[in-house]
Amino acid sequence: MTTVNIGILAHIDAGKTSLTERLLYTAGVIDRVGSVDGGDTQTDSHALERERGITIQSAVVSFTVGDVKVNLIDTPGHPDFISEVERALGVLDGVVLVVSAVEGVQAQTRLLMRTLVKMRMPTLLFVNKIDRLGARTEDLLESIRTELAPVVVPMTRVEEPGTRQARAVPRSVADEGFAADLAEAFAEHDDAFLTRYLADEQALDERDYRTELARQVREARLYPVFFGSAVAGAGIDELVAGITGLLPAAPADPGAALCGTVFKIKRGWAGEKAAYVRLHSGELKARTQVRFHRRDRHGAVTELSGRPTAVEVFHRGPEALRTDASAGDIAVVWGLKDIRIGDRLGTDDGPRNEHLFAAPSLEAVVRPVGHGLVPQLFDALTQLADQDPFINIRKDDEEQQISVSLYGEVQKEVIKSILADDYKLDVEFEGTRTVCVERPVGVGECVEQIEGKGRTVFWATVGLRVEPGEPGSGVVFRRSVELGSLPHAFHKAIDEAVRSTLKQGLYGWEVLDVLVTLTETGFASPVSAAGDFRKVTPLVLMNALQQAGTRVFEPVSRFELEVPGDNSNAVLLNLTECGAVPDATKVQGSTCLVEGTIPARTVQEFERRLPGLSQGEGVLTTWFDSHQPVSGPVPERRRTDANPLNRKEYLLRAFGRI
């Protein structure tokens, strides 16, 4: 039996979860199709998901069709939970991207498709809701070609769209024009098939077309389009045939070394961790020692190990059986208490996906309702961060204040509900603010030497130079001294201290696109220790950074806005007042589509105004675009530690030097 691991992706409300239900029903896993509105679907298992009718966390189900086992990951469609989509994409063999036949290609659809094309991910498109009033077919196909992917082939045609009688009819090479459509699409990337077609069309049969179609789909060169209705079941058989016959099967090599990727963490009723793992190769057994590797944001690898107490493999719907897992499986692994999302089990070989979507550009302070509950809140948020590392907790011990990173207001409400329901903690959020970054504007240099006489503060010499780095480079640390000038542990201490110190720059924001060069080192054996270098490095670095100076940059979002044409003038005026820069306006019927950029700090204010400006019909979608220099007052963020610039005077006083 072969296995294929797929994800269901879409703009919110396009019908992902309903499609998952219909696929499970068609495969005989469930005897009735659950409803999102009814709160009885297989994948929206959390109470909050059932209450809100949206997917918050990715969920895994499994079904079998013939000799093909399909593991399906249902992902959130709301942009506030895009990090769940990113983690799922790293473990998939293929994707079904759902497009609504009524709403058409939407902002999130475009964002997802751009990512899939960049990854060269094999993708099928499913146009859902063909039985809904206003469903479109031919003009929607044209939109898909122009906005998503130019090389698409409709695998079904629709009869009576927009009615309850809507049907998806499979196309065959015997149908007029279909063979020519396929040959033309194949020729976009390979002329060989077109040459055969033109030489002798009659010599080619259905199998020839199907073989070439599957090859180009698996190479992410061509994108089949299936029409249907998840609710009514129209077109589902054809989609299933596409999933099992066109998408690539997972490589199965159980005899190879173990390699698996952790893409999700959940907790059991007693708080124990369970890791969702996609096995790329090898086998995984319970009660067998396993190594796992963790890469930090700078590429440094840490190796850990543990012994799973149980291994479960998805078998039928959301059910998982306790059994050994092998290559291609998605397994739930219990008992690895130190495991985190992104860890690689077994070997650390194979490609790792870079971050596909931007990190959150918002943050908010969260406070418990009641005295003495800050430690309990911090522990709860730490557990939530295990499930979503992008939450990024910051704790100010002096002010007893905790802040979390966010994608949007819906995520804030979800965190509040989870803390109340799962951790029995009532919390209040302060106003959301944008997360800025700092970048150096000049060059700065500083050296701290070991003092030769009297009592010393640090038994370490460190010299650092700070200068602007390449855009998008993050933090680059290099040495202009011989690697052998210091013991390895001392070099490691300097490297780690540089990176941790730059998380809070002159204005309290993380410093990025910076090049830091180690220019001078020294130590006194046997009294120098790694701790000396960890303590002196922040002082040297901040002095150099102060000489260089930094500029604060704020996040800017890309937006797409749909409003009634009659309200477009008022909406455009308010966009300008919020600092937005519209760069494209298009009229489609009675709707006006506007695209452009807007400072992330004003998005919430514009969202507040939009319902009144558009008679409740405006739809705004935003996502991170870039960082731009702050104009006007420079926002500062309070440091969560003591400023290293003040530390030297304190230490000198403590040692009696001044």
N, C-alpha and C positions, 0 to 999 in steps of 0.2 A: 504494500500500500504506500502511495506517495502522499506527501503533506504539502499544503500551501498555506502560508500565513498571510492573511490580508487585513487591511484596515478599511473602515467605512468613514469617509471624510465628507464634510459639507458645510455650507453656511447654515447658521442656526435656522431651524424649522423647515429645512428642505426635505426631511423625512428619513434621516439616518437610522434612528432607533426603530422606526416602523419597518424599514427595509430589513433590518436585522431580525425582527420578529417574523417577518414573512419568509425569510430564508430558512429559519429554524423550523417553521411550520411546513414548508415545502419538503424539507429533508426528513420530516417525520419525528423531529425531536420534541415538539410540543403539539398538543391536540387542538389548541385554539390560539389565535393571534392576539397578543396583549395590546393594550392601548396606552399611549403616552398620557393622554388625558385621564384615563382610568387608573393610572399609576400601577399597572400590573405587568410591565414588561420584564423580560429576563435580565436586561443589562442595567437598567436604572434601579439598582437595588437599595441605594441609600435613601433614607426617609426624606431628606431634603430634595433629592432628585425627583422623587414621586410627587412631593408637594408642589414643586415649581414647574415640573414638566420639562426640565432640561437636563442634559447629561453634564455632570460636573467632573466625574472621574472616568478614565477609560476602563472598559470592562471587556473580559474575554469570554467567548463562548465557542463551542466546537460542534461541527456536524460532519457527517460522512455522505458522500454521493458516489456510488459505485465503489471504485477502488481508490478514491481520493478523499483524504481527510482535510477538512478546512478548519483552521483556527482563525477566528474572526475577532478583531479588536474594534469595538464601537468607541469612537472618540467624541469629545465635546465639540459642539459647533460654535459656542459663544467665544468671542475673541478673548475674554478674560481668562480662559482656560487653555490658551494656545500651547502652554508648556506641556500639557498632557498629550497633545498631538505630536509635538516634537519628539517626545520620548518613544511614542509608538512607532513613528516613522523609521526609527533606527533599527527595528527588529522585523520589518515586513518584507515579504517577497513581492507583493503587489498591492494595489489600492483600487477601491471602487469609489469614485468621486461622484456624489449625488448632486444633481442640479434640478431645481424645481421648474416644471414646465410652465408654471404661472408666473413666478417672480423672475425666472430666467437667471442669467449669469449675474452674480452679486459680488460685492467687494471681497468677502471672505473666500468666495470661490476662486477669484482671480489670484489672491494671495496664496492659496493652497496649491493651485495649479502651477504657479511660477516655481514654487518650492519643489514640486514633484518633477518638473522638467529639469530643474537644476540638479536634482539627485539622480536623474535618469531612472526614475521609478516606473516600472510597468503599471499602466493605469487603464481601467475601463471607466467610461462615463455612463451613468444611469440617469436618464431624464425621468424624474418621478412626477406623479400627480397628473398624468395625461387625462384622467377622468374628471378633473376639476374645471369649473367654469373659467374660461380665459386661458386655458392651456394652449401653448404655442408649439409648433413643430418645425416647419421649414425655416421661418425667420430666426427661430432659436438656434437651429443648426448653424446658420450663418454667423450668429453671435458667438457661438462656441468656436467657430473657425477663426474669427477675427480677434477674439478676446482671450481664448484659452490655448488652443492648439490648431495650427493650420492644417495638419494632416489627420483628419478624422474620417471615419467611415460609419455611416448609420447601418447597424446590423438588423434593425427592425424598422418597419414603417407603421404608421398609426392610422387606424380607421376610426372615424367619428370622434376626433379629439374634443375635449371639453364637455363630454356627456358621460353619463353613467354606463353607456354602451361602448366606451372607448376600448379598442383592442390594439395590441401590439402584434403585428404579423411578421414572422421571421422572413428575411430575404435569402434567396438562394441564387447561385450562379446561373440557374436556369431562368431567373427573372430578367426581364428586359433591362439592360443597362447596369445591372449589379456587377457582372464580371468586368465590364469596362471601368466602373468606379474603383474596384479593387486594384486592377492593373495600374490605373493612373496613380492611385495612392501609393502602391508599392514602388513605383518609378521615382517617387520623390527622393528615395534613398538608395535605390538599387535598380539599374536599368535592365538587369538580366531577365527578370520575370516579364517585363514589358516586351523585350525582344522575343521571348518565347510566345507571348500572347499575340503579337503582330505576325509572327511567322506562321503559327498554326493554332488558332484559338480553339479549334475542335479537339486538339490533342490534350488539352488541359481539362482535368476533371475537378470535382468538388474538393477532393483530397489535396490536390496541388495548391489550390487557393488557400485552403485551411492551413496547410503547412507553412506557407509563406506568411500568412497573416499572423500565426502564432510566433514565428521567428521575429517579425518586426515589432510585435507587441512586447515581447520579452526583452528586446533591445531598446524599448522606449522610443521607437521611431514613429509609431502609428498608434492612434487612440480610437478603439471602437466605441460607438455610441449605441446604447440600448435604451429603448423607450419602454415605459410601463407605469404601473401603479402599485406601490407597496401595500396599500390598504385593500385594493380590489384583487391583487394577485396577477394583474395583467403584465405580461412580459418577463415574469420571474424565471420561468423555465429557460428562456434564452439567456438571461443573465447568468444563471447557474452554469449553463454550458460554457459560457465565456470564462467564468471563474476557474472551472476545472480544466478547460481545454486550452485556454490562451495564456493564462498567467503562469509564470515559472514555478516549478516545484522547488521546495526547500532542498538544498543539498543534504544528502543523507550519508554520512560516513561515521558510523558508530565506533569504528576501529581507530579513528584518529584521536589525537589528544583532545581533552575536554576544552571547550571554549563556549561560553555563554554570556549574554548581556542582561543585566538587571534593568528593567524599564519601569517597574512599579513596586511600591512598598505598601503593604497594608498591615494592620495590627489585629491580632486575635482578641477574643473576649477578655483575656488576662493581660493584654498589652504587649504580647510577644510579636516579634516581627515575622512577616512572611514576604519573601521576595519573589516577584514574578520574573522568570528568566526565560529568554529565548535561547535554546541550544543551537549553536552553529555547527558543532562537531562533537564527537565523543559521546560518552554516557555519564549520567549523574545518578548516584545511588545514595540512599539514606545511610547514616552512620559510617560514612566513608570520609576521611579527611580530604578537604578540598581547599586549594589556594584561590584567593581572589585578589585582583589588582585594582587600584584606584588611582586615577590621574587627576591632579588638581588643574586649575585653570591655566597654569603655566607649563603643563606637560610633565611635571615631576610625578613619578610612580611610587606608590606605597604598596607593599605586598602584605596581605594578611591571610589568615587561614581559620578554618572552623570545620565543624562536623555537623552536617544537616541531621536533624532529628526525624524529619519526614520529607518525602518528595511526592508531590501529586501532579498528575498529568491530566490536562483537560481532555474530556472524553465525550460527553454528550451534553450539549447546552452549557450551562454554567457549572455542571458537575465535574469534579476532578477525582480521579482514582489514585490511590496510593500505590505507586509502582515506580520502577526505574524509568528515568527519562533518557531519551536518545536524540541524536541529531535531528533537527527539524521541529522538535516538540516545544510547546510552551508549558513550563512547569511552575508550580508554586513550591518554593523551598522554605522550610521552617527550620529554626534553630540557629541560624547565623546572626547572632545578636549585633555584630558590628557591620553588617552589610548595608550598603546605600545604593540609591539609584545611580546608574551609570557604571557601577562596578563590573569588572569582567572576570567571570569565573574561569578557573583553569589557566590556560595560556593567555597572554596579553597580545596575541597576534591578531592580525586582521585589521581592516580599516575601522576607524571611529568617526562617526559623523561630527562635523563641526556644528556649532549652534546654528540652527536653521532660522530661528526667529529671535528678535531682539529681547533682551532682558526687560523686566518691568521698569517703567519710567516714572512710577508713582510710589509714594510711601505715606504711611499714616501711623501716628502714635496710637497704641491700644492700651487701655487701662482697665484693670479689674474693678468691678463694683464691689467695694468692701475693702477693709484694711488687712494688710499682711498677706495679700494673695499674689504679689508680684512673682515670687519664686514658683508658685504653682502655675501661674500663667506662662512663665518662661518655659517650664517643663512641657506644658501642653503644646505651645507653639513650636518647640524643638521637635516634638513628635510629628507635628504637621509638616515641618520642614523636611523630615525624612521622606514624606510622601510627595512633597513638591519643593525641591531645593531652591526654586526661584523666589520663595517667600522671603528668604534672606533676613533673618532676625538681627536687629541691632539693640544692644542693651546698654543703657547709661546707668551704671551702678550708683553714681553720686545723686542723680535725680530720681532714681528708681523708676526709670522710664524705658519702655520697650516700643520699638517701631518695626514695622514689617513692610516689605516691598509688595506692590500690587500692580495688576494690569488694569483694574478698573473698579468701579463702585459695586458691581454685582459680586465680584470676588470678595470685597470687604463684607458684604452682607452674608455671603456663604461662610466665611471664616467665623463670623460672629455666631451664626446658627450652629456650626459644628462645635464650637467651644461650649455653647450652652447645652446642646443635646448630648454630646459624647464625653465632655469633661466637667459638666455641671458648673461652668464658669460664666457668669454674666459679665460682659465687657462693654466698654464704650470706646468708640473711635473718635479721635480728633479729626479736624479737617484734613483732606488729602492734599499733599503738595508734591511737586515734581522732584525727581532725583536728578540733580545736575552732576557734571563732572568738571574737573580742572585739567588744564593742559599747560605745560610750561611755555613761557614766551621768550625766554632768553637762556643764557648759560650761567650756571653757578657752580662753585667749587669750594670744598671745605676739607680740612684735615684735622684730626685729633691725634696727637702724639702721646706715646707713653712718656710720662715725666721721669726724668732721671734722678731727681733727688726728693727726699722726704716721702711722705705717704701719698700714694697714687689713688686716683679715683677709678681709673680703668687700666687694667694691664693689657691694653690693646691699642694698636695704631691702625686707623682707618682713614683713607682719603677717598672721596667720591666726587664725581663730576655729573651734573644734571644738565640735560639739554633736550630740546624738542625731538620727538621721535617721528617715525613715519605715520601718517594718518591710518588709524585702524590697527596699529601695532600693539596697543595696550602698554604693558611694561616690558621693556627689554633691558636685561642686565648683562653686562659683559665685563671682562677683566683686561686691563692693560698691564697687569703684573703677572709674573710667572705663577702658574698654578701651584708649583712646589714651594712657593714662598711662605705658605701657611699649611698647617695640617688640614686635611679635608673637612673635618668637623667645624673648623673655624670659618672656612669658605662657605660651608652650608649655612652656618649661623648668620653670616653677613647677607647671603642671598635671601634667606627667609625673612630677616629683619627689614630688608629693603622693600620687599613685596607687601609685608603687613603694614609698614609705616605709610606707604603710598595709598592705603585705603582711606586715609584722611589727610587731605592737603592743607594748604594755608587757610582755606575757607571752610574746611571740614568735609569737603567732597572728595571722592576718589580721584586720584591723579592717573590719567591715561595718556597714551601716545607720548611716552617719555622714555628717553634713553639714559640709563644710569651706568656710569663706568667706574669701576674700582681702580683708583689711580695709585694707591699707596697702602702698604700693609706692614705690620710688625708685631712681634709678640716677645714675651720674656719667659723662656722656659726655666723652671717648670711651673711658674705661678699663673701664667695666663690660662684662661679657660674659655670655652665657647660662650659662656654667659657674659664675659667682658665684651665680646664682639656684638652680642645681641643688644647690649645696653648702650654701647657707644654709637652703633650704626644709625639708630633713629636720630640722635643728636646731630651727627655729621650730615645726614641726608636732609633734614629739615633746614639746617643752616644753608646748605647748597641750594635747596629749593627756594628759600627766601631770597637769596641773591638772584636766582633766575627769574623769579616772579611767576605767577600763574594767572590764567584767565579762566573765568567760569563760563561754561557752556550749558545751555538748557536743551532738553529734548524737544524736537519738533515732530509732529505727527503728520502723516499723509492722510487725507480724508476723501471719502466719497459720500455724496449727499444726494438723496432723492427727495424732491418736494413738488407739490402741485405747481404748475406753471404760473397760476394766478398769484402765488405767494412768493415768487422767486426774487422780486426786487427787494422786499423787506428782509428776506433771508440773507441775500447778498450784502445788504447794508450792515446787518448784525454780524455777519462773518468778518467783515472788514473791521468793525469795532472790536472784535475779539482777536485782532492781529492776524487773521487768516489771509492767505494769498491765493485766491482762486486762479487756476491756470487753464481750465477747460470747462466750458459750459455747453451742454447739448440738450436739445429738446426732443423728447420721444412722446409723441401724442400730447396728452395733457400733463405730462411729467417733465420736470426740469432736472437734469443730472449735472451736478457740479463736482469738480475734482480740484484739489489743491493741497496746500500745507497750512498747518495751524499750530501755534505753540501748545505743547501738551498742557501747560498750566491754565489755559483758557478753555479747554475742551469741555470740562464739567459745566462751566458757566453757559457755554453755547448750548449744550444739551438741555440745560434748564430752560432756556428761552425757546428752543425749537418747537415744542408742542403748541405753544401759543401763536407762534409765527406761521405754522403750517397747518393749522386746524387739526392737529394731532396726527397728520399723515406723513410727516417728515421722517426719513430714515437716515441716520448718520452712522458711518462705519469709519473707524480710525485705526491706524497702526503706526508703529515707530518708523520714522524716515531718516533722521539725522540729528546731530547736535549742532547748534548754532550759538555764536557768542551772545551772552546776555546783554541786552541794552537796558540802561537805567540802573537802579539800585542793585548791587550785587548780593544775591541771596547767600547767607551763611548757614551752616549746619553745626550744631553744637558737637564737639568732640566727645567720644565715649571713653577717652583715656586722657591722662595728663599730657599736655603739650610738651614734646621733647625739647622744645626751645627753652622751656623753663626748668628742665630737669638738671642741667649742669650746675646752675647756681645752688639748687637745693642740695645736690650731692656734695658740692664743695663745702657748703656750710655743715653738712652732716659729718664730713671728714675733718672739720676744723681748719680748712684751708683759707677761708675768708671769714 
